[in-house]
């Protein structure tokens, strides 16, 4: 289908979600970085998808399989129930599983700060990118 012009789907929502780099105050517990794709340098071919979360201050790490908006949202809520601390905010990559109305409205309702990384900048998510499952 040929585009009729105007903004791309999701681009207006992306404007509402601020970009955050790595200027975290690690003395405050409760800020979560999240991402889902394990594809290496290329997204061609097959690869595994999980929802990984890392709490910035403590390094608390969890993962659940999934990628869709609904599944990622459900998984985030399940992970939140299990964490031994209150969540203050979520920082994500720019995938549709995070940048969507479901998570945006949830963060507003729950009073969670919602930020995202710059597009195509893997190093913006330094805490989640560096964390390896044990």
N, CA, C and O atoms as a Tinker XYZ file with bonds, in Angstrom:
   536  protein
     1  N      0.844000   -1.177000    0.000000    73     2
     2  CA     0.000000    0.000000    0.000000    64     1     3
     3  C      0.884000    1.234000    0.000000    63     2     4     5
     4  O      1.817000    1.329000    0.798000    81     3
     5  N      0.605000    2.164000   -0.873000    73     3     6
     6  CA     1.388000    3.377000   -0.991000    64     5     7
     7  C      0.976000    4.379000    0.087000    63     6     8     9
     8  O     -0.209000    4.564000    0.367000    81     7
     9  N      1.972000    5.011000    0.678000    73     7    10
    10  CA     1.713000    5.992000    1.729000    64     9    11
    11  C      1.046000    7.223000    1.140000    63    10    12    13
    12  O      1.402000    7.671000    0.050000    81    11
    13  N      0.095000    7.758000    1.853000    73    11    14
    14  CA    -0.594000    8.972000    1.427000    64    13    15
    15  C      0.001000   10.213000    2.059000    63    14    16    17
    16  O     -0.610000   11.282000    2.030000    81    15
    17  N      1.179000   10.082000    2.626000    73    15    18
    18  CA     1.809000   11.219000    3.291000    64    17    19
    19  C      1.419000   11.269000    4.751000    63    18    20    21
    20  O      0.699000   10.403000    5.248000    81    19
    21  N      1.899000   12.288000    5.428000    73    19    22
    22  CA     1.596000   12.421000    6.838000    64    21    23
    23  C      2.541000   11.603000    7.686000    63    22    24    25
    24  O      3.412000   10.909000    7.160000    81    23
    25  N      2.380000   11.676000    8.976000    73    23    26
    26  CA     3.298000   10.974000    9.879000    64    25    27
    27  C      3.123000    9.461000    9.802000    63    26    28    29
    28  O      2.036000    8.964000    9.506000    81    27
    29  N      4.204000    8.741000   10.070000    73    27    30
    30  CA     4.163000    7.286000   10.131000    64    29    31
    31  C      3.406000    6.878000   11.390000    63    30    32    33
    32  O      3.401000    7.614000   12.377000    81    31
    33  N      2.758000    5.697000   11.362000    73    31    34
    34  CA     2.094000    5.231000   12.584000    64    33    35
    35  C      3.097000    5.145000   13.725000    63    34    36    37
    36  O      4.200000    4.629000   13.545000    81    35
    37  N      2.733000    5.636000   14.869000    73    35    38
    38  CA     3.617000    5.594000   16.032000    64    37    39
    39  C      4.529000    6.794000   16.172000    63    38    40    41
    40  O      5.073000    7.028000   17.251000    81    39
    41  N      4.712000    7.565000   15.102000    73    39    42
    42  CA     5.653000    8.685000   15.208000    64    41    43
    43  C      5.118000    9.787000   16.120000    63    42    44    45
    44  O      5.901000   10.450000   16.800000    81    43
    45  N      3.810000    9.995000   16.149000    73    43    46
    46  CA     3.243000   11.000000   17.057000    64    45    47
    47  C      3.412000   10.553000   18.506000    63    46    48    49
    48  O      3.696000   11.372000   19.380000    81    47
    49  N      3.240000    9.269000   18.761000    73    47    50
    50  CA     3.437000    8.742000   20.108000    64    49    51
    51  C      4.904000    8.865000   20.511000    63    50    52    53
    52  O      5.201000    9.222000   21.651000    81    51
    53  N      5.818000    8.577000   19.597000    73    51    54
    54  CA     7.247000    8.695000   19.909000    64    53    55
    55  C      7.597000   10.117000   20.342000    63    54    56    57
    56  O      8.476000   10.311000   21.182000    81    55
    57  N      6.920000   11.099000   19.780000    73    55    58
    58  CA     7.178000   12.490000   20.171000    64    57    59
    59  C      6.776000   12.744000   21.624000    63    58    60    61
    60  O      7.334000   13.632000   22.269000    81    59
    61  N      5.823000   11.983000   22.143000    73    59    62
    62  CA     5.368000   12.148000   23.528000    64    61    63
    63  C      6.290000   11.450000   24.531000    63    62    64    65
    64  O      6.287000   11.791000   25.714000    81    63
    65  N      7.074000   10.480000   24.067000    73    63    66
    66  CA     7.936000    9.701000   24.956000    64    65    67
    67  C      9.352000   10.257000   24.853000    63    66    68    69
    68  O      9.991000   10.105000   23.812000    81    67
    69  N      9.858000   10.898000   25.909000    73    67    70
    70  CA    11.180000   11.520000   25.833000    64    69    71
    71  C     12.303000   10.510000   25.651000    63    70    72    73
    72  O     12.203000    9.363000   26.088000    81    71
    73  N     13.360000   10.948000   25.007000    73    71    74
    74  CA    14.564000   10.135000   24.850000    64    73    75
    75  C     15.426000   10.331000   26.082000    63    74    76    77
    76  O     15.609000   11.453000   26.555000    81    75
    77  N     15.955000    9.227000   26.600000    73    75    78
    78  CA    16.851000    9.299000   27.750000    64    77    79
    79  C     18.149000    8.602000   27.381000    63    78    80    81
    80  O     18.146000    7.502000   26.829000    81    79
    81  N     19.246000    9.251000   27.691000    73    79    82
    82  CA    20.542000    8.631000   27.506000    64    81    83
    83  C     20.916000    7.960000   28.812000    63    82    84    85
    84  O     20.017000    7.554000   29.548000    81    83
    85  N     22.157000    7.824000   29.134000    73    83    86
    86  CA    22.545000    7.045000   30.317000    64    85    87
    87  C     22.785000    7.897000   31.559000    63    86    88    89
    88  O     23.604000    7.524000   32.399000    81    87
    89  N     22.105000    9.014000   31.700000    73    87    90
    90  CA    22.318000    9.870000   32.871000    64    89    91
    91  C     21.429000    9.444000   34.043000    63    90    92    93
    92  O     20.638000   10.238000   34.552000    81    91
    93  N     21.566000    8.198000   34.460000    73    91    94
    94  CA    20.744000    7.647000   35.527000    64    93    95
    95  C     21.312000    8.006000   36.898000    63    94    96    97
    96  O     22.527000    8.011000   37.092000    81    95
    97  N     20.437000    8.302000   37.835000    73    95    98
    98  CA    20.822000    8.445000   39.231000    64    97    99
    99  C     20.723000    7.053000   39.845000    63    98   100   101
   100  O     19.635000    6.616000   40.222000    81    99
   101  N     21.843000    6.361000   39.948000    73    99   102
   102  CA    21.819000    4.967000   40.406000    64   101   103
   103  C     21.608000    4.833000   41.912000    63   102   104   105
   104  O     21.592000    3.719000   42.435000    81   103
   105  N     21.446000    5.959000   42.617000    73   103   106
   106  CA    21.116000    5.868000   44.039000    64   105   107
   107  C     19.620000    5.622000   44.240000    63   106   108   109
   108  O     19.190000    5.299000   45.347000    81   107
   109  N     18.832000    5.773000   43.186000    73   107   110
   110  CA    17.391000    5.555000   43.264000    64   109   111
   111  C     17.041000    4.220000   42.612000    63   110   112   113
   112  O     17.303000    4.016000   41.427000    81   111
   113  N     16.460000    3.328000   43.377000    73   111   114
   114  CA    16.046000    2.026000   42.869000    64   113   115
   115  C     14.671000    2.154000   42.226000    63   114   116   117
   116  O     13.816000    2.885000   42.726000    81   115
   117  N     14.456000    1.442000   41.112000    73   115   118
   118  CA    13.125000    1.374000   40.524000    64   117   119
   119  C     13.042000    1.775000   39.066000    63   118   120   121
   120  O     11.943000    1.816000   38.514000    81   119
   121  N     14.159000    2.071000   38.419000    73   119   122
   122  CA    14.140000    2.421000   37.002000    64   121   123
   123  C     14.556000    1.197000   36.187000    63   122   124   125
   124  O     15.614000    0.611000   36.416000    81   123
   125  N     13.706000    0.825000   35.236000    73   123   126
   126  CA    13.850000   -0.412000   34.479000    64   125   127
   127  C     14.208000   -0.106000   33.030000    63   126   128   129
   128  O     13.575000    0.740000   32.399000    81   127
   129  N     15.223000   -0.794000   32.498000    73   127   130
   130  CA    15.476000   -0.777000   31.058000    64   129   131
   131  C     14.911000   -2.068000   30.505000    63   130   132   133
   132  O     15.021000   -3.118000   31.139000    81   131
   133  N     14.302000   -2.001000   29.317000    73   131   134
   134  CA    13.745000   -3.205000   28.721000    64   133   135
   135  C     13.990000   -3.279000   27.237000    63   134   136   137
   136  O     14.037000   -2.255000   26.555000    81   135
   137  N     14.146000   -4.482000   26.734000    73   135   138
   138  CA    14.283000   -4.733000   25.303000    64   137   139
   139  C     13.941000   -6.192000   25.035000    63   138   140   141
   140  O     13.769000   -6.973000   25.970000    81   139
   141  N     13.843000   -6.563000   23.755000    73   139   142
   142  CA    13.374000   -7.917000   23.487000    64   141   143
   143  C     14.143000   -8.722000   22.456000    63   142   144   145
   144  O     13.993000   -9.944000   22.457000    81   143
   145  N     14.926000   -8.166000   21.606000    73   143   146
   146  CA    15.430000   -8.897000   20.446000    64   145   147
   147  C     16.842000   -9.436000   20.673000    63   146   148   149
   148  O     17.687000   -8.747000   21.245000    81   147
   149  N     17.094000  -10.649000   20.231000    73   147   150
   150  CA    18.412000  -11.289000   20.332000    64   149   151
   151  C     18.817000  -11.744000   18.945000    63   150   152   153
   152  O     18.787000  -12.937000   18.644000    81   151
   153  N     19.195000  -10.803000   18.101000    73   151   154
   154  CA    19.446000  -11.139000   16.707000    64   153   155
   155  C     20.877000  -10.887000   16.275000    63   154   156   157
   156  O     21.210000  -11.138000   15.117000    81   155
   157  N     21.723000  -10.409000   17.147000    73   155   158
   158  CA    23.085000  -10.080000   16.736000    64   157   159
   159  C     23.089000   -8.798000   15.929000    63   158   160   161
   160  O     22.342000   -7.868000   16.231000    81   159
   161  N     23.920000   -8.743000   14.910000    73   159   162
   162  CA    24.075000   -7.523000   14.123000    64   161   163
   163  C     22.998000   -7.353000   13.056000    63   162   164   165
   164  O     22.879000   -6.275000   12.474000    81   163
   165  N     22.209000   -8.398000   12.787000    73   163   166
   166  CA    21.223000   -8.328000   11.705000    64   165   167
   167  C     19.901000   -8.936000   12.163000    63   166   168   169
   168  O     19.884000   -9.905000   12.922000    81   167
   169  N     18.798000   -8.362000   11.699000    73   167   170
   170  CA    17.482000   -8.920000   12.012000    64   169   171
   171  C     16.991000   -9.862000   10.923000    63   170   172   173
   172  O     15.841000  -10.300000   10.964000    81   171
   173  N     17.836000  -10.182000    9.954000    73   171   174
   174  CA    17.424000  -11.144000    8.930000    64   173   175
   175  C     17.528000  -12.557000    9.485000    63   174   176   177
   176  O     18.352000  -12.834000   10.357000    81   175
   177  N     16.696000  -13.436000    8.979000    73   175   178
   178  CA    16.717000  -14.813000    9.440000    64   177   179
   179  C     15.945000  -14.994000   10.737000    63   178   180   181
   180  O     15.154000  -14.135000   11.129000    81   179
   181  N     16.184000  -16.115000   11.394000    73   179   182
   182  CA    15.484000  -16.422000   12.634000    64   181   183
   183  C     16.327000  -16.059000   13.839000    63   182   184   185
   184  O     17.554000  -16.149000   13.798000    81   183
   185  N     15.671000  -15.651000   14.907000    73   183   186
   186  CA    16.335000  -15.325000   16.155000    64   185   187
   187  C     15.308000  -15.374000   17.265000    63   186   188   189
   188  O     14.106000  -15.410000   17.001000    81   187
   189  N     15.768000  -15.376000   18.502000    73   187   190
   190  CA    14.874000  -15.480000   19.655000    64   189   191
   191  C     14.476000  -14.083000   20.139000    63   190   192   193
   192  O     15.249000  -13.130000   20.046000    81   191
   193  N     13.263000  -13.992000   20.652000    73   191   194
   194  CA    12.762000  -12.764000   21.246000    64   193   195
   195  C     12.405000  -13.033000   22.696000    63   194   196   197
   196  O     11.690000  -13.989000   22.998000    81   195
   197  N     12.898000  -12.198000   23.590000    73   195   198
   198  CA    12.473000  -12.258000   24.983000    64   197   199
   199  C     12.262000  -10.840000   25.462000    63   198   200   201
   200  O     12.784000   -9.893000   24.875000    81   199
   201  N     11.510000  -10.697000   26.509000    73   199   202
   202  CA    11.405000   -9.410000   27.180000    64   201   203
   203  C     12.418000   -9.464000   28.310000    63   202   204   205
   204  O     12.247000  -10.220000   29.267000    81   203
   205  N     13.458000   -8.677000   28.206000    73   203   206
   206  CA    14.481000   -8.590000   29.250000    64   205   207
   207  C     14.308000   -7.276000   29.978000    63   206   208   209
   208  O     14.092000   -6.238000   29.352000    81   207
   209  N     14.401000   -7.313000   31.284000    73   207   210
   210  CA    14.362000   -6.087000   32.080000    64   209   211
   211  C     15.542000   -6.083000   33.030000    63   210   212   213
   212  O     15.896000   -7.113000   33.604000    81   211
   213  N     16.139000   -4.934000   33.190000    73   211   214
   214  CA    17.214000   -4.750000   34.160000    64   213   215
   215  C     16.925000   -3.495000   34.963000    63   214   216   217
   216  O     16.684000   -2.430000   34.395000    81   215
   217  N     16.949000   -3.618000   36.280000    73   215   218
   218  CA    16.795000   -2.444000   37.139000    64   217   219
   219  C     18.161000   -1.764000   37.195000    63   218   220   221
   220  O     19.172000   -2.416000   37.452000    81   219
   221  N     18.189000   -0.453000   36.955000    73   219   222
   222  CA    19.424000    0.306000   36.774000    64   221   223
   223  C     20.330000    0.261000   38.003000    63   222   224   225
   224  O     21.531000    0.032000   37.864000    81   223
   225  N     19.794000    0.471000   39.180000    73   223   226
   226  CA    20.601000    0.584000   40.386000    64   225   227
   227  C     21.098000   -0.764000   40.907000    63   226   228   229
   228  O     22.281000   -0.912000   41.212000    81   227
   229  N     20.205000   -1.745000   41.009000    73   227   230
   230  CA    20.551000   -3.016000   41.638000    64   229   231
   231  C     21.028000   -4.077000   40.654000    63   230   232   233
   232  O     21.713000   -5.022000   41.045000    81   231
   233  N     20.670000   -3.927000   39.380000    73   231   234
   234  CA    21.007000   -4.946000   38.400000    64   233   235
   235  C     20.014000   -6.094000   38.355000    63   234   236   237
   236  O     20.247000   -7.070000   37.642000    81   235
   237  N     18.898000   -6.006000   39.103000    73   235   238
   238  CA    17.866000   -7.051000   39.089000    64   237   239
   239  C     17.493000   -7.316000   37.638000    63   238   240   241
   240  O     17.191000   -6.382000   36.895000    81   239
   241  N     17.512000   -8.579000   37.227000    73   239   242
   242  CA    17.299000   -8.935000   35.832000    64   241   243
   243  C     16.257000  -10.029000   35.713000    63   242   244   245
   244  O     16.268000  -10.985000   36.488000    81   243
   245  N     15.351000   -9.897000   34.743000    73   243   246
   246  CA    14.366000  -10.935000   34.459000    64   245   247
   247  C     14.129000  -10.995000   32.964000    63   246   248   249
   248  O     14.361000  -10.020000   32.250000    81   247
   249  N     13.664000  -12.145000   32.491000    73   247   250
   250  CA    13.324000  -12.315000   31.084000    64   249   251
   251  C     12.120000  -13.230000   30.953000    63   250   252   253
   252  O     11.972000  -14.193000   31.706000    81   251
   253  N     11.268000  -12.923000   29.995000    73   251   254
   254  CA    10.105000  -13.754000   29.656000    64   253   255
   255  C     10.039000  -13.790000   28.130000    63   254   256   257
   256  O     10.308000  -12.782000   27.476000    81   255
   257  N      9.686000  -14.938000   27.562000    73   255   258
   258  CA     9.567000  -15.059000   26.111000    64   257   259
   259  C      8.418000  -14.206000   25.596000    63   258   260   261
   260  O      7.375000  -14.092000   26.242000    81   259
   261  N      8.620000  -13.608000   24.427000    73   259   262
   262  CA     7.538000  -12.884000   23.784000    64   261   263
   263  C      8.009000  -11.655000   23.054000    63   262   264   265
   264  O      9.127000  -11.181000   23.258000    81   263
   265  N      7.135000  -11.135000   22.190000    73   263   266
   266  CA     7.484000   -9.920000   21.477000    64   265   267
   267  C      6.286000   -9.028000   21.154000    63   266   268   269
   268  O      6.469000   -7.815000   21.059000    81   267
   269  N      5.110000   -9.537000   20.985000    73   267   270
   270  CA     3.980000   -8.704000   20.594000    64   269   271
   271  C      3.708000   -7.636000   21.660000    63   270   272   273
   272  O      4.156000   -7.763000   22.800000    81   271
   273  N      2.978000   -6.595000   21.287000    73   271   274
   274  CA     2.630000   -5.538000   22.238000    64   273   275
   275  C      1.905000   -6.118000   23.440000    63   274   276   277
   276  O      2.241000   -5.815000   24.584000    81   275
   277  N      0.918000   -6.947000   23.177000    73   275   278
   278  CA     0.104000   -7.502000   24.261000    64   277   279
   279  C      0.934000   -8.430000   25.148000    63   278   280   281
   280  O      0.850000   -8.359000   26.375000    81   279
   281  N      1.726000   -9.291000   24.534000    73   279   282
   282  CA     2.519000  -10.233000   25.318000    64   281   283
   283  C      3.591000   -9.504000   26.112000    63   282   284   285
   284  O      3.830000   -9.834000   27.274000    81   283
   285  N      4.237000   -8.525000   25.508000    73   283   286
   286  CA     5.265000   -7.758000   26.220000    64   285   287
   287  C      4.654000   -6.982000   27.379000    63   286   288   289
   288  O      5.255000   -6.886000   28.449000    81   287
   289  N      3.469000   -6.430000   27.171000    73   287   290
   290  CA     2.789000   -5.688000   28.233000    64   289   291
   291  C      2.432000   -6.620000   29.387000    63   290   292   293
   292  O      2.661000   -6.289000   30.550000    81   291
   293  N      1.867000   -7.794000   29.063000    73   291   294
   294  CA     1.534000   -8.780000   30.092000    64   293   295
   295  C      2.794000   -9.184000   30.854000    63   294   296   297
   296  O      2.787000   -9.265000   32.083000    81   295
   297  N      3.876000   -9.437000   30.116000    73   295   298
   298  CA     5.124000   -9.870000   30.737000    64   297   299
   299  C      5.684000   -8.795000   31.661000    63   298   300   301
   300  O      6.146000   -9.106000   32.759000    81   299
   301  N      5.649000   -7.535000   31.232000    73   299   302
   302  CA     6.123000   -6.445000   32.092000    64   301   303
   303  C      5.346000   -6.403000   33.402000    63   302   304   305
   304  O      5.930000   -6.237000   34.473000    81   303
   305  N      4.032000   -6.554000   33.313000    73   303   306
   306  CA     3.224000   -6.533000   34.531000    64   305   307
   307  C      3.558000   -7.721000   35.437000    63   306   308   309
   308  O      3.596000   -7.569000   36.658000    81   307
   309  N      3.800000   -8.897000   34.858000    73   307   310
   310  CA     4.184000  -10.064000   35.653000    64   309   311
   311  C      5.537000   -9.848000   36.331000    63   310   312   313
   312  O      5.707000  -10.168000   37.507000    81   311
   313  N      6.482000   -9.312000   35.592000    73   311   314
   314  CA     7.804000   -9.025000   36.165000    64   313   315
   315  C      7.670000   -8.000000   37.281000    63   314   316   317
   316  O      8.298000   -8.135000   38.331000    81   315
   317  N      6.854000   -6.976000   37.056000    73   315   318
   318  CA     6.671000   -5.935000   38.081000    64   317   319
   319  C      6.128000   -6.525000   39.377000    63   318   320   321
   320  O      6.536000   -6.107000   40.461000    81   319
   321  N      5.209000   -7.496000   39.284000    73   319   322
   322  CA     4.648000   -8.130000   40.485000    64   321   323
   323  C      5.730000   -8.836000   41.300000    63   322   324   325
   324  O      5.644000   -8.890000   42.527000    81   323
   325  N      6.744000   -9.377000   40.628000    73   323   326
   326  CA     7.770000  -10.181000   41.309000    64   325   327
   327  C      8.939000   -9.368000   41.847000    63   326   328   329
   328  O      9.689000   -9.866000   42.686000    81   327
   329  N      9.112000   -8.155000   41.396000    73   327   330
   330  CA    10.281000   -7.401000   41.840000    64   329   331
   331  C     10.106000   -6.929000   43.275000    63   330   332   333
   332  O      9.001000   -6.562000   43.674000    81   331
   333  N     11.181000   -6.933000   44.054000    73   331   334
   334  CA    11.099000   -6.567000   45.468000    64   333   335
   335  C     11.238000   -5.059000   45.703000    63   334   336   337
   336  O     11.642000   -4.641000   46.788000    81   335
   337  N     10.914000   -4.253000   44.717000    73   335   338
   338  CA    11.015000   -2.801000   44.839000    64   337   339
   339  C      9.912000   -2.164000   44.005000    63   338   340   341
   340  O      9.353000   -2.788000   43.103000    81   339
   341  N      9.613000   -0.927000   44.320000    73   339   342
   342  CA     8.620000   -0.165000   43.557000    64   341   343
   343  C      9.254000    0.345000   42.267000    63   342   344   345
   344  O     10.403000    0.787000   42.272000    81   343
   345  N      8.523000    0.287000   41.183000    73   343   346
   346  CA     9.023000    0.811000   39.913000    64   345   347
   347  C      8.789000    2.319000   39.852000    63   346   348   349
   348  O      7.727000    2.811000   40.234000    81   347
   349  N      9.784000    3.035000   39.371000    73   347   350
   350  CA     9.687000    4.479000   39.176000    64   349   351
   351  C      9.534000    4.832000   37.696000    63   350   352   353
   352  O      8.892000    5.826000   37.354000    81   351
   353  N     10.123000    4.016000   36.823000    73   351   354
   354  CA    10.073000    4.323000   35.407000    64   353   355
   355  C     10.540000    3.169000   34.543000    63   354   356   357
   356  O     11.167000    2.222000   35.017000    81   355
   357  N     10.213000    3.275000   33.250000    73   355   358
   358  CA    10.604000    2.287000   32.248000    64   357   359
   359  C     11.315000    3.026000   31.126000    63   358   360   361
   360  O     10.821000    4.034000   30.619000    81   359
   361  N     12.477000    2.517000   30.745000    73   359   362
   362  CA    13.222000    3.048000   29.602000    64   361   363
   363  C     13.346000    1.916000   28.600000    63   362   364   365
   364  O     13.831000    0.838000   28.943000    81   363
   365  N     12.915000    2.145000   27.370000    73   363   366
   366  CA    12.886000    1.053000   26.396000    64   365   367
   367  C     13.605000    1.435000   25.113000    63   366   368   369
   368  O     14.019000    2.577000   24.915000    81   367
   369  N     13.738000    0.427000   24.244000    73   367   370
   370  CA    14.173000    0.716000   22.891000    64   369   371
   371  C     12.955000    1.245000   22.127000    63   370   372   373
   372  O     11.931000    1.541000   22.743000    81   371
   373  N     13.044000    1.366000   20.835000    73   371   374
   374  CA    11.981000    1.978000   20.033000    64   373   375
   375  C     11.061000    0.981000   19.349000    63   374   376   377
   376  O     10.290000    1.357000   18.466000    81   375
   377  N     11.129000   -0.287000   19.745000    73   375   378
   378  CA    10.283000   -1.302000   19.127000    64   377   379
   379  C      8.814000   -1.091000   19.443000    63   378   380   381
   380  O      8.458000   -0.492000   20.458000    81   379
   381  N      7.967000   -1.598000   18.552000    73   379   382
   382  CA     6.516000   -1.463000   18.726000    64   381   383
   383  C      6.006000   -2.176000   19.963000    63   382   384   385
   384  O      4.934000   -1.846000   20.471000    81   383
   385  N      6.766000   -3.155000   20.457000    73   383   386
   386  CA     6.328000   -3.849000   21.664000    64   385   387
   387  C      6.382000   -2.938000   22.882000    63   386   388   389
   388  O      5.753000   -3.235000   23.898000    81   387
   389  N      7.125000   -1.831000   22.800000    73   387   390
   390  CA     7.190000   -0.846000   23.889000    64   389   391
   391  C      6.519000    0.471000   23.518000    63   390   392   393
   392  O      5.712000    0.993000   24.287000    81   391
   393  N      6.841000    1.004000   22.365000    73   391   394
   394  CA     6.297000    2.296000   21.954000    64   393   395
   395  C      4.916000    2.052000   21.367000    63   394   396   397
   396  O      4.750000    1.900000   20.157000    81   395
   397  N      3.935000    2.020000   22.253000    73   395   398
   398  CA     2.553000    1.783000   21.857000    64   397   399
   399  C      1.622000    2.405000   22.895000    63   398   400   401
   400  O      2.036000    2.736000   24.005000    81   399
   401  N      0.368000    2.553000   22.513000    73   399   402
   402  CA    -0.614000    3.196000   23.389000    64   401   403
   403  C     -0.861000    2.387000   24.661000    63   402   404   405
   404  O     -1.130000    2.968000   25.712000    81   403
   405  N     -0.776000    1.069000   24.586000    73   403   406
   406  CA    -1.035000    0.223000   25.760000    64   405   407
   407  C     -0.049000    0.572000   26.879000    63   406   408   409
   408  O     -0.458000    0.860000   28.004000    81   407
   409  N      1.245000    0.545000   26.565000    73   407   410
   410  CA     2.263000    0.810000   27.588000    64   409   411
   411  C      2.291000    2.287000   27.962000    63   410   412   413
   412  O      2.488000    2.624000   29.129000    81   411
   413  N      2.096000    3.167000   26.990000    73   411   414
   414  CA     2.094000    4.604000   27.261000    64   413   415
   415  C      1.001000    4.958000   28.280000    63   414   416   417
   416  O      1.261000    5.667000   29.252000    81   415
   417  N     -0.209000    4.467000   28.055000    73   415   418
   418  CA    -1.321000    4.757000   28.970000    64   417   419
   419  C     -1.114000    4.098000   30.336000    63   418   420   421
   420  O     -1.457000    4.677000   31.366000    81   419
   421  N     -0.554000    2.887000   30.339000    73   419   422
   422  CA    -0.262000    2.197000   31.597000    64   421   423
   423  C      0.713000    3.028000   32.435000    63   422   424   425
   424  O      0.504000    3.215000   33.634000    81   423
   425  N      1.763000    3.519000   31.809000    73   423   426
   426  CA     2.750000    4.325000   32.537000    64   425   427
   427  C      2.125000    5.600000   33.076000    63   426   428   429
   428  O      2.424000    6.009000   34.198000    81   427
   429  N      1.268000    6.227000   32.300000    73   427   430
   430  CA     0.581000    7.420000   32.795000    64   429   431
   431  C     -0.305000    7.074000   33.987000    63   430   432   433
   432  O     -0.282000    7.766000   35.005000    81   431
   433  N     -1.080000    6.013000   33.860000    73   431   434
   434  CA    -2.008000    5.603000   34.929000    64   433   435
   435  C     -1.262000    5.212000   36.197000    63   434   436   437
   436  O     -1.705000    5.535000   37.300000    81   435
   437  N     -0.131000    4.518000   36.053000    73   435   438
   438  CA     0.648000    4.051000   37.195000    64   437   439
   439  C      1.678000    5.069000   37.682000    63   438   440   441
   440  O      2.414000    4.809000   38.634000    81   439
   441  N      1.725000    6.227000   37.026000    73   439   442
   442  CA     2.674000    7.299000   37.366000    64   441   443
   443  C      4.129000    6.815000   37.273000    63   442   444   445
   444  O      4.955000    7.080000   38.147000    81   443
   445  N      4.406000    6.094000   36.177000    73   443   446
   446  CA     5.761000    5.637000   35.880000    64   445   447
   447  C      6.362000    6.544000   34.812000    63   446   448   449
   448  O      5.719000    6.837000   33.804000    81   447
   449  N      7.574000    6.979000   35.034000    73   447   450
   450  CA     8.269000    7.752000   34.005000    64   449   451
   451  C      8.533000    6.814000   32.827000    63   450   452   453
   452  O      9.030000    5.705000   33.021000    81   451
   453  N      8.208000    7.245000   31.615000    73   451   454
   454  CA     8.386000    6.411000   30.424000    64   453   455
   455  C      9.318000    7.140000   29.465000    63   454   456   457
   456  O      8.981000    8.205000   28.949000    81   455
   457  N     10.486000    6.562000   29.231000    73   455   458
   458  CA    11.456000    7.148000   28.309000    64   457   459
   459  C     11.907000    6.074000   27.332000    63   458   460   461
   460  O     11.621000    4.891000   27.515000    81   459
   461  N     12.618000    6.501000   26.289000    73   459   462
   462  CA    13.092000    5.573000   25.271000    64   461   463
   463  C     14.481000    5.981000   24.816000    63   462   464   465
   464  O     14.935000    7.097000   25.065000    81   463
   465  N     15.136000    5.063000   24.153000    73   463   466
   466  CA    16.461000    5.355000   23.607000    64   465   467
   467  C     16.329000    6.030000   22.245000    63   466   468   469
   468  O     15.238000    6.108000   21.679000    81   467
   469  N     17.445000    6.511000   21.736000    73   467   470
   470  CA    17.447000    7.062000   20.388000    64   469   471
   471  C     17.316000    5.905000   19.399000    63   470   472   473
   472  O     17.832000    4.816000   19.651000    81   471
   473  N     16.634000    6.131000   18.281000    73   471   474
   474  CA    16.522000    5.063000   17.284000    64   473   475
   475  C     17.895000    4.617000   16.782000    63   474   476   477
   476  O     18.777000    5.440000   16.539000    81   475
   477  N     18.059000    3.320000   16.634000    73   475   478
   478  CA    19.276000    2.722000   16.070000    64   477   479
   479  C     20.540000    3.041000   16.860000    63   478   480   481
   480  O     21.623000    3.109000   16.280000    81   479
   481  N     20.427000    3.236000   18.154000    73   479   482
   482  CA    21.583000    3.508000   19.019000    64   481   483
   483  C     21.621000    2.473000   20.131000    63   482   484   485
   484  O     21.140000    2.721000   21.237000    81   483
   485  N     22.189000    1.322000   19.837000    73   483   486
   486  CA    22.229000    0.205000   20.779000    64   485   487
   487  C     22.854000    0.595000   22.112000    63   486   488   489
   488  O     22.414000    0.109000   23.154000    81   487
   489  N     23.864000    1.456000   22.111000    73   487   490
   490  CA    24.563000    1.818000   23.339000    64   489   491
   491  C     23.738000    2.694000   24.279000    63   490   492   493
   492  O     24.140000    2.906000   25.423000    81   491
   493  N     22.594000    3.206000   23.824000    73   491   494
   494  CA    21.736000    3.986000   24.720000    64   493   495
   495  C     21.149000    3.120000   25.832000    63   494   496   497
   496  O     20.816000    3.635000   26.899000    81   495
   497  N     21.021000    1.844000   25.607000    73   495   498
   498  CA    20.480000    0.915000   26.610000    64   497   499
   499  C     21.621000    0.149000   27.262000    63   498   500   501
   500  O     21.640000   -1.082000   27.257000    81   499
   501  N     22.567000    0.885000   27.820000    73   499   502
   502  CA    23.801000    0.245000   28.290000    64   501   503
   503  C     23.589000   -0.763000   29.404000    63   502   504   505
   504  O     24.292000   -1.773000   29.443000    81   503
   505  N     22.673000   -0.537000   30.290000    73   503   506
   506  CA    22.475000   -1.458000   31.420000    64   505   507
   507  C     21.901000   -2.791000   30.936000    63   506   508   509
   508  O     22.384000   -3.850000   31.337000    81   507
   509  N     20.888000   -2.754000   30.090000    73   507   510
   510  CA    20.279000   -3.993000   29.598000    64   509   511
   511  C     21.192000   -4.682000   28.585000    63   510   512   513
   512  O     21.252000   -5.911000   28.545000    81   511
   513  N     21.898000   -3.911000   27.775000    73   511   514
   514  CA    22.777000   -4.502000   26.768000    64   513   515
   515  C     23.955000   -5.219000   27.410000    63   514   516   517
   516  O     24.440000   -6.207000   26.860000    81   515
   517  N     24.424000   -4.752000   28.551000    73   515   518
   518  CA    25.585000   -5.342000   29.201000    64   517   519
   519  C     25.215000   -6.525000   30.085000    63   518   520   521
   520  O     26.068000   -7.372000   30.355000    81   519
   521  N     23.979000   -6.608000   30.541000    73   519   522
   522  CA    23.571000   -7.659000   31.473000    64   521   523
   523  C     23.479000   -8.993000   30.757000    63   522   524   525
   524  O     22.840000   -9.098000   29.710000    81   523
   525  N     24.103000   -9.990000   31.306000    73   523   526
   526  CA    24.071000  -11.337000   30.757000    64   525   527
   527  C     23.350000  -12.250000   31.743000    63   526   528   529
   528  O     23.590000  -12.170000   32.948000    81   527
   529  N     22.460000  -13.127000   31.239000    73   527   530
   530  CA    21.799000  -14.046000   32.166000    64   529   531
   531  C     22.803000  -14.978000   32.824000    63   530   532   533
   532  O     23.797000  -15.369000   32.213000    81   531
   533  N     22.533000  -15.332000   34.081000    73   531   534
   534  CA    23.447000  -16.245000   34.796000    64   533   535
   535  C     22.807000  -17.592000   34.978000    63   534   536
   536  O     23.416000  -18.492000   35.555000    81   535
